Amino acid sequence: MQAAADDHALAADLAAAAGRLLLDVRDEQGFADARALKDTGDLRAHEYLMAALAERCPGDAVLSEEGRASVAGKRAGGDDRAPTRNASDAERRTADRVWIVDPLDGTREFSEEGRRDWAVHVALWRRDPSGGGRLVAGAVALPAQGLTLRTDATGGASLVRVDPGEPDPVTAGKDASRKGQPREVPLHAPAPDAGKLRIAVSRTRPPDFLRQLADRIDLDVELVPIGSAGAKISAVLLGEVDAYVHAGGQYEWDSAAPAAVALAAGAHASRVDGAPLEYNREDPRLPDILVCHPVSAPTLLTGIRDVRGALPD
């Protein structure tokens, strides 16, 4: 079952708008107090997305990273509210439509001046007639890069670029000049160069087996540290790296939107054992992921299987 065209547009609009809000938070707070900047950004983006989805899609359930009980004590800028809670697990598990969002993916990078590898994720999971479900729409905003990667109603994906510093095409109104209009082009996962493979890895916790994987694959492998998961998967789709492998623990909100866009762009996206990525499960943990061009998937899946099989339990 496909998402309506409005769902694709809404995902992109909300991700981009939350990204603009986060850029404003950076300008307002500065970088002297990293913890305050992180907490303020997390909470404001979360509250914006929760309010916007409640207004635009009042019957839908929402699963947000910042709506968890474990962050209920988070405060920002003198605001004494706890973050708006997610839909209950019972409601989410029986809902036909569930938005899975990460209001600020890459808080560490967001709090570091000059870093651009952080993102906003907005994805829609929809139940199908068989009782299962899948991701049907998604968008990843890279606000500091002026980019949004999104699914579209054709079943493909698009890249939307707004030059930093130019007028905001949403707030400028219908009469805005072309200077500030977003430029949208089709997005297709590019194939890697022959004999080479650049793999995006975590800046702080790259999987240990990746170094062994690099030694086993008969290719020139380069491990490229990048911040947020959304930024890593976007880098694959933009041709800046060739693959993203992660096995250090994640949740559904870390990968839902990037995976939706990657699949729409023709990329391979799966668990590191090749199993499909599944969302809106009872337990939202989704600890590992592989995203790459389909031509690289067999080599990487085989290499990962061999290395992990050789590791001690």
N, C-alpha and C positions, 0 to 999 in steps of 0.2 A: 504494500500500500504506500503510495507516494504522499509526500507532504504537499500541502497547497503552496502555490507560489508565494502567498503572503507569509508563510512560515519561514521560507528561505530569506525573504527580505527582512522579516522581523528579527531573525537571529543575527543577521549582519548589522542591522541598524542598532540593536541593543548592544552588541559587542563593541561597535565603533563608538557609541555614545558613552558607554562605561569607560572606554579607553580615554576619551577626551576629559572625562571627569578626573581620571587618575593623573593625567598630565597637569590638570589644574591643581590637584592635591600636591604634586611635586613642587610646583611653583609656589604654592602657598606655604608649605611646611619647610621647604629646604631640606638639606641632607645632614644637618648637624645631629639630629636625634633619629637614628635609623629605626629604632623600635616604634617610636611614635609615628613615623612616616608609614611604616608597614601596617600598623594597626589602623591608622586613619584611612589609608587606601583600601585595605581589605573591607572595612566596615562600610565605607561610603559606597563603594562599587556594589557590594552585596545588597545594601538597602535600595540602591537605585534599581538594580535588576529585579529584586523581589517586588518592588512597588510597580514597576513597569509591566511585569508579567501578570501581576494580580489585576491590573487595569485592562490589559490587552487580551489576556487569556484566562479569565477568572475561573474557568472550570478545570484548568490543567494543574497537575502536581508539579512541584519543583524540588530538585535535589541540588543544593549548593554547598560548596566546601565550607562556607562561613555560616551555614545554618545548623551545624552540628552542635550537640550538647557540649562537646569538649571545648568549643570556643565561645560559649555563651557568656563568659565573663569578660570578653574583649571590650575595651572602651576606646574611644578616640575623640580627641579635641574637646574634652569636657562633656561629651555625650554620655549620659548615664544609662542608656538603653542597652540591653543585650541584643545581639543580632536577631532579626526576625527568623523564626524557626522554619525549617523545611516542612513540607507535608509529612504527615506521619508515615511510618513504614507501611502500615496497613493500607493507607490511602494510595501511596505511591505504587505499591505492588499490584493494586487492582485498577489503577487508572489506565485510561486509553492513551493518554498523552502525558509525558513527563519531560520537563525541561531539566537538563543536567548542565549546571553552570559552574565555572570557576571564576569568580569576580576578579581575581588577581593571581595569575599563575606566574610564579617567579618573584616572590616578595623580596628575596635577597637582592636580585638584580634591580628591582624597582627602587630599592633604597640606596643604590650605589650610583652616584652621579656619573652621567655619561653612558651608562649601560642601556642598551636598547633591546636586550633579549628577554623581555617579559611580555605577557599576553593577557588577553581576556577571552574566555571560552564560553560559548553559548551553543548548546545542542538540543535537539528535540528527538526523543525516543517515542515511537508510536507502536501500539499494539496492532497485530495483524489478525485477520479472521481466524487463523488457526489457534490463537491464544498466545502465541509467542510475540516477539516484537523486535524492532531494530531501529537504529538511528536513521532518520529520514531527512534531517536538515542540520546544518551546523555552520558556525562561523568562528574564526580566530582573528581577533584584532591584535595587531602589533603597533600600538599607538605611537611609540617613540620612533618607529620607522615609517609612519604614515601609510600603513598597509592593513587591509582586511582580506583574508582568504575565506571564501564562502562557497557553499553549495548553491545550486540554482535549479530552477524548475525544469530544465532540460535533462536533468540527471547528471550533469557535469558540474564543474567547479569554475569559479572565476576569481581573479585577483583584482581588488579595487585599491587604487592608489590615490591618496590625497597628499600633495606636497606639504611638508611641514611649513607653517608660517603663512600659508595661503588662507583665504576666507573659508570658513566651515560651510560646506555646501548644504548642510541640513539647516543650520540656524540662519544662514544668509537669505533664505527664502527663495521663492520660485524665480525671482528676477535677478538672481545672482549671475555675475558674469561667468563666462566659461573658464576664467582663470582659476576659480575655486571649485570647479566641478570635479567630482571624482572620475578617474579614468579606469574603465573596467575592461579587462581582457580575459579570454579563456585561460584556464590554468590546467596544465597537463604535467604529470610527473615526468621529469626528464631522465633519460637513460644515463648510466654512468659511463665514463670514458673507459675504453678497453684497458684491462690490466690494472686498473686503479679502483680503490674503494675508500671513500671518506666516510667515517662513521661518527655521527654526533653522539656524544656521551655526556653524562652529568659532570658539571664542574666540581662537585663535592663528593659524589659517591658513584663513580663509574663501576659497573660490574667487573669483579676480578677476572671472570672468565674471558672478558673481551681482549685482554692482552694476550691470553693464550690463543684465542680465536684468530687474532691478527697474525700470530706465528704459524697457524695451521693452514690458513687460506692461501692458495697459490695466486695471490694478488699483492700489489703494493697497497697496504692498508695504512691509513692515517686516522688516528683517533682525534676528534675535534671537540673540545669542551665548549658547550653552549648552555645557557641558563635554563629557562623554563621548558617544560615538555612541549608546549605549544610553539615556542620559538624553534625547538629542534625539529619538530615535524614540518613546520613551515619551511625551514632551511632545506629539508629534503625536497619539498615541492617547488622551491625556488631555484634548485640546482646548486645551492651553496655547499651541500653535502650530499652523499648518496644513500645514506641509511641512518636510521636511529634504532639503537638496541638498548633496552632498559630492563633490568631484572632486580632492581633494588627496592621495590615496593611502591605502589601507586594506588589511587582510587579512581572511580569511574569519572569524576570531574576532571582528572588530570588528562584524560585521553579522549573523552567522548567527542568533543567538537573537532579537535585535530584529526581524529580517526575518520569522522564523517566526511571532512573535506578531502582527506587523503584518498579514501575509497572513491569519492566522486571524481577525483582528478586522475584516476587510473592507477594509483599506487597499490602495492600490497600492504595490508595491515592485518596483523594477527598476534596471538600470543607467541612467545619465543619457541614453543613447541609446535607451532603451526595451527593450533586450535583457533577457532574464530573468537573475536572479541564479543563479549556479551554484556549487555547493560540493563539497568533497572532490575538488578538481582537483589535478593534479600540482604546479602553482604556486599556493600559497595566497593570492597577492596578488589582491585584488578592489578596485580603486582608486577606484570611484565608486559612488554610490547615490542614488536618489530615492525618498522615501517621502512619500505624501500621500493624501488622500481621492481616490477614483477620479474625482470630478467635476473636480478640479484637474489631473489628469494630462495631458490633451491640451494645455492651455494651457502648462504647465510644460515638457513635452517639446518642444513647438514652439518655445517661447522659447529653451530651452537650445540646440536645434539651430541656430537662427538666430544666436544670439550666438557660439557656438563656431565656426560657419562663417565668421563675419566676423573672427575673431581671426587674427593672423599665425601661421604655422607656427613 
